Amino acid sequence: MKAVLISLNSKYIHASLAPWYLLAAIRKQCGSRIEARVTEGTVNEPVEAVIARIRAEDCDVAGFSCYIWNIERVMEIGAYLHRKYKNMKIILGGPEVSYRAQSLLETCPWIYAVISGEGEVPLPALLEAMENGDDIEEIPGVCGRKDGRIFVHAPYIGTEIPPDPYTEEYFAALDGRIAYFESSRGCPFSCAFCLSGRCGSVRYFPAETCRETLIRLANAGTRTVKFVDRTFNAHPARTNAWLQFLKMEYGKRIPKQVRFHFEIAGDLLQEDTMELMGSLPAGMVQLEIGLQSFHEKTLAAVTRKTDVEKLERNIRKLLSFGNMHIHLDLIMGLPFEDMAGVRESFNRAFRLRPHMLQVGFLKLLYGAAMREEPDKFPCRFDPRPPYEVICTPWLSEEELKALHLLEDAVERIYNSGRFLRTMAYCLGVWGCEGFDFFMNIGQAMKAQVHPGLSLNAYGEMLFEVLSADARVDRQALRDHMVMDRLETDCSGRLPSYLRVEDPRLRQLRKALGKDGEKKAKPGVKRGLAILYSQNCGVYVDYDETKDAVRGRYLLHMVPFPG
């Protein structure tokens, strides 16, 4: 029997780990009795292309990893395969189906079985039973049909260490994409909006094996290795050992261009861990810290009790080191947080000036307490994936729509890194905090923005919107946008709305060419411009000299010659 394991990722850059774990488990437990392969794709490619790839495998079983970002596409493809190829068995697994197996089996007769929970043990057992014609009802974690009735098992939570997913086929398929790495499974928290806490207590994988695997992964051509451990610093001594190991091997067995991403609980950080983080090479580590909210009542309501004062102090200290990319997460739509509360949480997070501030929206996931206990967590949400909140007793539908406009402005202006000087200038002349700034921009540009709008086109519209404000000096605004552009776009060319034809540019370029220290290096492109509000020149050389954390090229100001 032949099985194909299919993963449809949200973007090509993401390289799913789940099907490779399952492939390793099948090969370990089934040997040559079951032939298995992995095929990956994205939700953005034509359905016909995915179907053609599956059919080319001539498989008996098609198994899909299901998540909120791909479930609609999976259901479409699965139903088609069943109609067209009656003998093909369709199996679904993953977090999006683990907690609703009963309803799926009732409404979708084309689903042969659902794997609930971890799949490394249930799936190989299911495939062997199918191959041998054995009863599948007693297999833990397997939900299906027998004698015209549906049977359902609780999600399988393993105690064993899963097999090594990093086969030669995995490395061949990685192709420079983001690589995912797991050194522990489970979560110490039980947040009401999340499923991670339902995956059992945290179990840690053998340290020595993990380290050698990580070395292989870091040398596979990827630029980013993301630890999928739900709370990387849940075990402080283990966290410190990992950081010491990475620091010791960085630039030796670990290439310097590789960055490691960790999700941490900021208020659990200990002093020795923070000091160790402060000593890491610039650009080696990226931290994602889930604030969710700064309101203690809100956090307590979703069972995410947090010392917010300590959290803020720790984040401020981490940012002060200047050697790590710090990513903070907020969630809109949580209990007890109204518009005033959202403003307070946002501004408090924004004042820290993280390198990225993610504005997310509450999603009512199958299996999460917030979905299963509607009386305790009242809200209205979209019944379609990703099940996003529409309104709550504290935020109206119109207010949440307005917050989406704020999110768009934050993404394009702040998180893109393309307009940081421009933003700082406008915040100064407007005399406002971040929430009102981004909300105003979002409202002003809501009729013009759309998902496919390029940052170049957005920049031109932003220039016109901002310069229309009487408090903004158009020349100074142009100069700040010029500096942003030169620091972030290695073409060295200014767009037409910022370009000024000025003969002094040629004089400036000539004068710099005669200066031994400022002369352009052979083969290195240079961007050059005049700042009229400051009456000086600026230039950027597009070599490897960058801010290791923000990724911006270094800008130099120079006086006019003579």
C-alpha positions as CSV (number, residue, x, y, z in Angstrom):
1,M,0.0,0.0,0.0
2,K,1.2,3.5,-0.8
3,A,0.4,6.6,1.2
4,V,1.1,10.2,0.3
5,L,1.3,12.8,3.1
6,I,0.3,16.2,1.9
7,S,1.0,19.6,3.5
8,L,-0.4,22.8,2.1
9,N,1.5,25.6,3.7
10,S,0.4,29.3,3.9
11,K,3.5,30.4,1.9
12,Y,6.3,28.7,0.1
13,I,8.9,30.0,2.6
14,H,7.3,27.8,5.3
15,A,8.6,24.2,5.4
16,S,6.1,22.1,7.3
17,L,7.6,19.6,9.8
18,A,4.5,17.5,10.5
19,P,4.5,15.3,7.4
20,W,8.1,14.5,7.8
21,Y,7.5,13.4,11.4
22,L,4.7,11.1,10.1
23,L,6.9,9.8,7.3
24,A,9.7,8.9,9.8
25,A,7.1,7.2,12.1
26,I,5.7,5.1,9.2
27,R,9.1,4.0,8.1
28,K,10.1,3.1,11.6
29,Q,7.0,1.2,12.5
30,C,5.9,-0.2,9.2
31,G,9.2,-0.8,7.4
32,S,8.7,-1.8,3.8
33,R,5.1,-2.9,4.3
34,I,3.9,0.6,3.7
35,E,5.4,2.9,1.0
36,A,5.1,6.5,2.0
37,R,6.1,9.8,0.5
38,V,5.7,13.5,1.3
39,T,4.4,16.2,-1.0
40,E,4.3,19.9,-0.1
41,G,2.6,22.9,-1.6
42,T,0.8,26.1,-0.7
43,V,-2.8,27.3,-0.5
44,N,-2.0,29.9,-3.1
45,E,-1.3,27.4,-6.0
46,P,-4.1,26.2,-8.3
47,V,-6.1,23.2,-6.9
48,E,-5.5,21.4,-10.1
49,A,-1.8,21.5,-9.6
50,V,-2.0,19.9,-6.1
51,I,-4.4,17.2,-7.4
52,A,-2.1,16.4,-10.3
53,R,0.8,16.0,-7.9
54,I,-1.2,13.6,-5.7
55,R,-2.4,11.6,-8.6
56,A,1.1,11.4,-10.0
57,E,2.0,9.4,-6.9
58,D,-0.6,6.7,-7.8
59,C,-1.4,6.3,-4.1
60,D,-3.9,4.3,-2.2
61,V,-4.1,6.7,0.8
62,A,-3.9,10.6,0.8
63,G,-3.3,12.0,4.3
64,F,-3.6,15.8,4.9
65,S,-2.2,17.9,7.7
66,C,-5.0,20.3,8.5
67,Y,-4.7,23.8,9.9
68,I,-6.9,26.9,9.9
69,W,-5.0,28.4,6.9
70,N,-5.5,25.3,4.7
71,I,-8.6,23.5,5.9
72,E,-10.9,25.0,3.2
73,R,-8.5,24.0,0.4
74,V,-8.0,20.5,2.0
75,M,-11.8,19.9,2.1
76,E,-12.1,21.0,-1.6
77,I,-9.3,18.7,-2.7
78,G,-10.3,15.7,-0.5
79,A,-13.9,15.8,-1.8
80,Y,-12.7,16.0,-5.4
81,L,-10.3,13.0,-5.0
82,H,-13.1,11.0,-3.5
83,R,-15.5,11.7,-6.4
84,K,-12.9,11.1,-9.0
85,Y,-10.9,8.2,-7.5
86,K,-13.3,6.0,-5.5
87,N,-10.7,3.6,-4.2
88,M,-8.4,6.3,-2.7
89,K,-8.8,6.6,1.1
90,I,-8.7,10.2,2.5
91,I,-7.3,10.7,6.1
92,L,-7.2,14.0,7.9
93,G,-5.1,15.0,10.9
94,G,-3.8,18.0,12.6
95,P,-5.1,20.6,15.1
96,E,-7.9,21.8,12.8
97,V,-9.6,18.4,12.8
98,S,-8.5,16.8,16.1
99,Y,-11.4,18.3,18.2
100,R,-14.2,17.9,15.7
101,A,-13.8,14.5,14.3
102,Q,-17.4,13.5,15.0
103,S,-19.0,16.3,13.0
104,L,-16.6,15.9,10.1
105,L,-17.3,12.2,9.8
106,E,-21.0,12.9,10.0
107,T,-21.0,15.5,7.3
108,C,-18.2,14.3,5.0
109,P,-18.7,10.7,3.9
110,W,-15.6,10.9,1.8
111,I,-13.3,11.1,4.9
112,Y,-12.1,7.6,5.7
113,A,-10.6,8.5,9.1
114,V,-9.5,11.4,11.3
115,I,-6.3,11.2,13.4
116,S,-7.0,13.1,16.6
117,G,-4.0,14.5,18.5
118,E,-0.4,13.5,17.7
119,G,-0.1,11.3,14.7
120,E,3.3,9.5,15.0
121,V,1.7,6.4,16.7
122,P,-1.9,6.4,15.4
123,L,-1.2,6.8,11.7
124,P,1.3,4.0,11.2
125,A,-1.0,1.7,13.2
126,L,-4.0,2.7,11.0
127,L,-2.1,2.1,7.8
128,E,-1.0,-1.3,8.9
129,A,-4.5,-2.2,9.9
130,M,-5.8,-1.0,6.5
131,E,-3.1,-3.1,4.7
132,N,-3.9,-6.2,6.7
133,G,-7.7,-5.7,6.7
134,D,-7.8,-5.5,10.5
135,D,-10.2,-3.6,12.7
136,I,-9.3,0.0,13.2
137,E,-11.7,0.9,16.0
138,E,-9.4,0.2,18.9
139,I,-6.5,2.2,17.6
140,P,-5.8,5.2,20.0
141,G,-6.4,8.6,18.4
142,V,-8.1,7.1,15.3
143,C,-11.7,8.2,14.6
144,G,-13.7,6.5,11.8
145,R,-16.6,4.3,10.9
146,K,-17.6,0.7,11.6
147,D,-20.8,-1.1,10.7
148,G,-22.5,2.1,9.8
149,R,-21.7,4.0,13.0
150,I,-19.1,6.5,13.8
151,F,-16.5,6.0,16.5
152,V,-14.3,8.7,18.1
153,H,-11.3,8.5,20.3
154,A,-9.8,11.3,22.5
155,P,-6.8,13.1,21.0
156,Y,-3.7,11.0,21.3
157,I,-1.0,12.5,23.5
158,G,2.2,10.6,23.4
159,T,4.9,10.0,26.0
160,E,7.5,8.7,23.6
161,I,10.1,10.7,21.8
162,P,9.1,11.1,18.2
163,P,11.4,9.8,15.4
164,D,13.9,12.0,13.6
165,P,12.0,13.8,10.8
166,Y,15.1,15.2,9.1
167,T,15.6,12.7,6.3
168,E,17.7,13.3,3.2
169,E,14.4,13.9,1.4
170,Y,13.5,16.6,3.9
171,F,16.8,18.4,3.3
172,A,16.4,18.2,-0.4
173,A,12.9,19.7,-0.2
174,L,14.0,22.5,2.3
175,D,15.5,24.6,-0.5
176,G,16.5,27.5,1.8
177,R,13.0,27.9,3.4
178,I,12.4,28.6,7.0
179,A,13.2,25.4,8.9
180,Y,11.3,24.3,12.0
181,F,12.9,22.5,14.9
182,E,11.3,20.9,18.0
183,S,13.3,20.2,21.2
184,S,10.3,19.8,23.4
185,R,6.6,19.1,23.0
186,G,3.7,20.4,25.1
187,C,3.0,23.7,26.9
188,P,3.1,24.6,30.6
189,F,0.2,27.0,30.1
190,S,-3.5,26.4,29.4
191,C,-4.5,29.7,27.7
192,A,-8.2,29.7,26.9
193,F,-7.7,30.8,23.3
194,C,-5.0,28.2,22.4
195,L,-4.7,24.5,21.9
196,S,-1.0,24.0,23.0
197,G,-2.0,23.5,26.6
198,R,-4.1,20.5,25.6
199,C,-1.1,18.6,24.3
200,G,-0.1,17.2,27.7
201,S,2.7,18.2,30.1
202,V,5.9,19.3,28.6
203,R,8.3,16.5,27.5
204,Y,11.8,17.4,26.6
205,F,13.8,15.5,23.9
206,P,17.3,14.3,24.5
207,A,19.7,17.3,24.5
208,E,22.7,15.7,22.8
209,T,20.6,14.3,19.9
210,C,18.8,17.6,19.5
211,R,22.0,19.6,19.3
212,E,23.5,17.4,16.6
213,T,20.3,17.5,14.6
214,L,20.3,21.3,14.9
215,I,23.8,21.5,13.5
216,R,22.7,19.5,10.5
217,L,19.7,21.8,10.1
218,A,21.7,25.0,10.4
219,N,23.9,23.8,7.6
220,A,21.1,22.9,5.2
221,G,20.9,26.3,3.5
222,T,18.2,27.8,5.6
223,R,18.5,31.4,6.9
224,T,16.1,30.9,9.8
225,V,15.5,28.0,12.2
226,K,12.3,28.4,14.2
227,F,12.1,26.5,17.5
228,V,8.4,25.3,17.7
229,D,8.8,24.7,21.5
230,R,5.7,26.5,22.9
231,T,7.6,28.2,25.7
232,F,11.3,28.0,25.1
233,N,12.2,29.4,28.6
234,A,9.9,27.1,30.6
235,H,12.9,25.2,31.9
236,P,15.5,27.9,32.8
237,A,18.5,25.7,33.1
238,R,17.8,24.0,29.8
239,T,17.3,27.4,28.1
240,N,20.6,28.6,29.3
241,A,22.3,25.4,28.1
242,W,20.8,25.9,24.7
243,L,21.9,29.5,24.5
244,Q,25.4,28.6,25.6
245,F,25.6,25.9,23.0
246,L,24.4,28.2,20.2
247,K,26.8,31.0,21.3
248,M,29.7,28.6,21.4
249,E,29.0,27.1,17.9
250,Y,28.0,30.3,16.1
251,G,30.5,31.0,13.4
252,K,32.0,27.5,13.9
253,R,29.7,24.6,13.2
254,I,26.7,27.0,12.8
255,P,27.0,29.5,9.9
256,K,26.9,33.1,10.9
257,Q,24.0,34.0,8.6
258,V,21.6,31.6,10.4
259,R,19.1,33.2,12.8
260,F,17.3,31.3,15.6
261,H,13.7,32.1,16.5
262,F,12.3,31.3,20.0
263,E,8.8,31.9,21.5
264,I,9.2,32.9,25.2
265,A,7.2,34.0,28.2
266,G,8.8,37.3,29.0
267,D,7.8,37.5,32.6
268,L,9.4,34.1,33.3
269,L,12.8,35.2,32.2
270,Q,15.5,35.0,34.9
271,E,18.3,37.4,35.3
272,D,21.0,34.9,34.3
273,T,19.1,34.0,31.1
274,M,18.8,37.7,30.2
275,E,22.4,38.4,30.8
276,L,23.3,35.4,28.6
277,M,21.0,36.7,25.9
278,G,22.7,40.0,26.1
279,S,26.0,38.4,25.3
280,L,24.9,36.7,22.1
281,P,26.2,37.8,18.7
282,A,24.1,40.5,17.1
283,G,21.4,39.1,14.8
284,M,21.8,35.5,16.0
285,V,18.5,35.3,17.9
286,Q,14.9,36.5,17.3
287,L,12.5,36.4,20.3
288,E,8.7,36.3,20.0
289,I,7.0,37.3,23.2
290,G,3.2,36.9,23.5
291,L,2.0,39.8,25.5
292,Q,-1.6,39.3,24.3
293,S,-2.7,42.2,26.6
294,F,-1.3,44.4,29.4
295,H,-4.6,44.1,31.4
296,E,-4.3,41.7,34.3
297,K,-8.0,41.1,34.5
298,T,-8.1,40.1,30.8
299,L,-5.1,37.8,31.1
300,A,-6.5,36.2,34.2
301,A,-9.8,35.6,32.4
302,V,-8.0,33.6,29.7
303,T,-5.9,31.8,32.3
304,R,-2.7,33.5,31.2
305,K,-1.8,35.0,34.6
306,T,1.1,37.4,34.0
307,D,3.2,39.8,36.1
308,V,2.9,42.6,33.6
309,E,5.2,44.9,35.4
310,K,8.0,42.4,35.3
311,L,7.1,41.5,31.7
312,E,7.6,45.2,30.7
313,R,10.9,45.5,32.6
314,N,12.3,42.3,31.1
315,I,11.3,43.4,27.5
316,R,12.9,46.8,28.1
317,K,16.1,45.1,29.2
318,L,16.2,42.7,26.3
319,L,15.7,45.6,23.8
320,S,18.4,47.6,25.5
321,F,21.0,45.0,24.5
322,G,20.4,45.8,20.8
323,N,21.5,42.4,19.6
324,M,18.2,40.5,19.2
325,H,15.2,41.0,17.0
326,I,12.2,41.4,19.5
327,H,8.7,40.5,18.2
328,L,5.8,41.3,20.5
329,D,2.2,39.9,20.0
330,L,-1.1,41.6,21.0
331,I,-4.5,40.0,20.6
332,M,-7.6,42.1,19.9
333,G,-11.0,40.9,21.1
334,L,-10.0,39.3,24.5
335,P,-12.5,39.4,27.4
336,F,-12.9,42.7,29.4
337,E,-10.8,44.7,26.9
338,D,-12.7,47.6,25.4
339,M,-11.4,50.3,23.0
340,A,-9.8,52.3,25.8
341,G,-8.2,49.1,27.1
342,V,-6.9,48.2,23.6
343,R,-5.5,51.7,23.2
344,E,-3.7,51.4,26.6
345,S,-2.2,48.0,25.8
346,F,-1.1,49.0,22.3
347,N,0.5,52.2,23.5
348,R,2.3,50.5,26.3
349,A,3.7,47.9,24.0
350,F,4.5,50.5,21.3
351,R,6.4,52.7,23.7
352,L,8.9,49.8,24.1
353,R,9.7,50.1,20.4
354,P,10.0,46.4,19.6
355,H,11.3,45.5,16.2
356,M,7.9,44.1,15.3
357,L,4.5,44.6,17.0
358,Q,2.0,42.0,15.8
359,V,-1.6,43.1,16.1
360,G,-3.6,39.8,15.9
361,F,-7.3,39.1,16.4
362,L,-8.9,36.5,18.6
363,K,-9.7,33.3,16.8
364,L,-12.2,30.8,18.3
365,L,-10.4,27.5,17.5
366,Y,-12.0,24.1,17.7
367,G,-10.9,22.6,21.0
368,A,-10.0,25.9,22.7
369,A,-11.9,26.7,25.9
370,M,-13.1,30.0,24.5
371,R,-15.0,28.1,21.8
372,E,-16.2,25.3,24.1
373,E,-17.4,27.6,26.9
374,P,-19.5,30.3,25.2
375,D,-21.3,31.3,28.4
376,K,-18.0,32.1,30.0
377,F,-16.5,33.7,26.9
378,P,-19.3,35.5,25.1
379,C,-18.6,36.8,21.7
380,R,-19.7,36.4,18.0
381,F,-17.2,35.0,15.6
382,D,-17.0,34.1,11.9
383,P,-18.0,30.4,11.4
384,R,-15.5,30.1,8.6
385,P,-11.8,29.6,9.1
386,P,-9.9,31.2,10.8
387,Y,-13.0,31.8,13.1
388,E,-12.1,35.3,13.8
389,V,-14.0,37.3,16.4
390,I,-16.6,39.7,15.0
391,C,-17.7,41.4,18.2
392,T,-17.6,41.0,22.0
393,P,-19.5,42.6,24.9
394,W,-16.6,45.0,25.1
395,L,-15.8,45.7,21.4
396,S,-18.4,46.4,18.7
397,E,-18.2,45.1,15.2
398,E,-17.4,48.6,13.9
399,E,-14.6,49.0,16.5
400,L,-13.0,45.7,15.5
401,K,-13.2,46.8,11.8
402,A,-11.4,50.0,12.8
403,L,-8.7,47.9,14.6
404,H,-8.2,46.0,11.4
405,L,-7.3,49.3,9.7
406,L,-4.9,50.1,12.5
407,E,-3.3,46.6,12.0
408,D,-2.8,47.3,8.3
409,A,-1.1,50.6,9.0
410,V,1.2,49.0,11.6
411,E,2.1,46.2,9.2
412,R,3.0,48.5,6.3
413,I,4.6,51.4,8.2
414,Y,6.2,49.9,11.3
415,N,6.6,46.1,10.8
416,S,7.9,46.5,7.3
417,G,10.7,48.6,8.6
418,R,10.4,50.9,5.5
419,F,9.0,54.0,7.1
420,L,10.6,54.2,10.6
421,R,12.1,57.7,10.3
422,T,9.0,59.0,8.6
423,M,6.9,57.6,11.5
424,A,9.1,59.1,14.1
425,Y,9.0,62.5,12.4
426,C,5.2,62.5,12.2
427,L,4.7,61.3,15.8
428,G,6.8,64.2,16.9
429,V,4.9,66.9,14.9
430,W,1.5,65.4,15.7
431,G,2.3,65.0,19.3
432,C,0.4,61.8,19.7
433,E,1.0,58.2,20.7
434,G,1.2,55.2,18.4
435,F,-2.4,54.0,18.7
436,D,-3.9,57.3,17.5
437,F,-1.2,57.7,14.8
438,F,-1.8,54.3,13.2
439,M,-5.6,54.5,13.6
440,N,-5.6,57.9,11.9
441,I,-3.5,56.6,9.0
442,G,-5.6,53.5,8.7
443,Q,-8.8,55.5,8.5
444,A,-7.3,58.0,6.0
445,M,-6.1,55.3,3.6
446,K,-8.9,52.7,4.0
447,A,-10.3,53.5,0.5
448,Q,-6.9,53.1,-1.2
449,V,-5.3,50.1,0.4
450,H,-5.8,46.5,-0.7
451,P,-3.9,43.3,0.0
452,G,-1.9,43.3,-3.2
453,L,-0.7,46.9,-2.9
454,S,3.1,47.2,-3.1
455,L,5.0,49.1,-0.4
456,N,6.3,51.4,-3.2
457,A,2.7,52.4,-4.2
458,Y,1.7,52.6,-0.5
459,G,4.7,54.9,0.2
460,E,3.5,57.4,-2.5
461,M,0.0,57.4,-1.1
462,L,1.3,57.8,2.4
463,F,3.4,60.8,1.3
464,E,0.3,62.5,-0.1
465,V,-1.8,61.8,3.0
466,L,0.8,62.9,5.5
467,S,1.8,66.0,3.5
468,A,-1.8,67.2,3.4
469,D,-1.7,67.7,7.1
470,A,-1.0,71.4,8.0
471,R,1.3,70.3,10.9
472,V,3.6,68.4,8.5
473,D,6.4,70.2,6.6
474,R,6.3,68.7,3.1
475,Q,10.1,69.2,2.5
476,A,11.0,67.6,5.9
477,L,8.6,64.8,5.2
478,R,10.2,64.1,1.9
479,D,13.6,64.1,3.4
480,H,12.6,61.5,6.1
481,M,11.1,59.3,3.4
482,V,14.3,59.6,1.4
483,M,16.4,58.4,4.3
484,D,14.0,55.5,4.9
485,R,14.1,54.6,1.3
486,L,17.9,54.7,1.0
487,E,18.4,52.6,4.2
488,T,16.0,49.9,3.1
489,D,16.1,49.6,-0.7
490,C,19.4,48.5,-2.2
491,S,18.5,49.7,-5.7
492,G,19.7,53.1,-4.5
493,R,17.1,54.8,-6.7
494,L,14.4,57.1,-5.3
495,P,10.8,56.8,-6.6
496,S,9.5,59.7,-8.7
497,Y,7.5,61.3,-5.9
498,L,10.8,61.8,-3.8
499,R,13.2,62.5,-6.7
500,V,14.5,66.0,-7.3
501,E,16.6,66.8,-10.3
502,D,19.4,68.9,-8.8
503,P,22.9,69.6,-10.4
504,R,24.4,69.6,-6.9
505,L,24.0,65.8,-6.7
506,R,26.7,65.5,-9.4
507,Q,29.0,67.9,-7.5
508,L,28.4,65.9,-4.3
509,R,29.2,62.6,-5.9
510,K,32.3,64.0,-7.4
511,A,33.5,65.5,-4.1
512,L,32.9,62.1,-2.3
513,G,34.9,60.4,-5.0
514,K,37.9,62.5,-4.1
515,D,37.6,61.7,-0.4
516,G,39.7,58.7,0.5
517,E,37.4,57.7,3.4
518,K,34.1,58.4,1.7
519,K,35.0,57.2,-1.8
520,A,32.7,54.4,-3.1
521,K,34.2,50.9,-3.1
522,P,34.7,49.2,-6.4
523,G,31.7,47.2,-7.4
524,V,29.5,48.5,-4.5
525,K,26.3,50.4,-5.5
526,R,25.7,53.7,-3.8
527,G,22.5,55.6,-3.1
528,L,22.9,59.4,-2.9
529,A,20.4,62.2,-2.2
530,I,20.1,65.8,-0.9
531,L,18.2,66.6,2.2
532,Y,16.7,70.1,1.7
533,S,15.4,70.6,5.2
534,Q,18.8,70.0,6.6
535,N,20.9,71.4,3.7
536,C,23.2,68.4,3.5
537,G,23.8,65.3,1.5
538,V,23.3,61.6,2.5
539,Y,24.6,58.4,1.0
540,V,24.3,54.7,1.6
541,D,26.7,52.0,0.3
542,Y,24.9,48.7,-0.4
543,D,27.6,46.3,0.8
544,E,27.3,43.9,3.8
545,T,27.4,46.7,6.3
546,K,23.9,46.5,7.8
547,D,22.2,46.8,11.2
548,A,22.3,43.1,12.1
549,V,19.0,43.3,14.0
550,R,16.8,45.7,11.8
551,G,18.5,44.9,8.5
552,R,18.9,48.5,7.5
553,Y,21.9,49.8,5.6
554,L,24.0,52.5,7.3
555,L,23.3,56.0,6.2
556,H,25.9,58.7,6.2
557,M,25.3,62.5,6.3
558,V,27.8,64.8,4.6
559,P,28.0,68.6,4.1
560,F,27.9,70.1,0.7
561,P,31.4,70.7,-0.8
562,G,32.8,74.2,-0.5
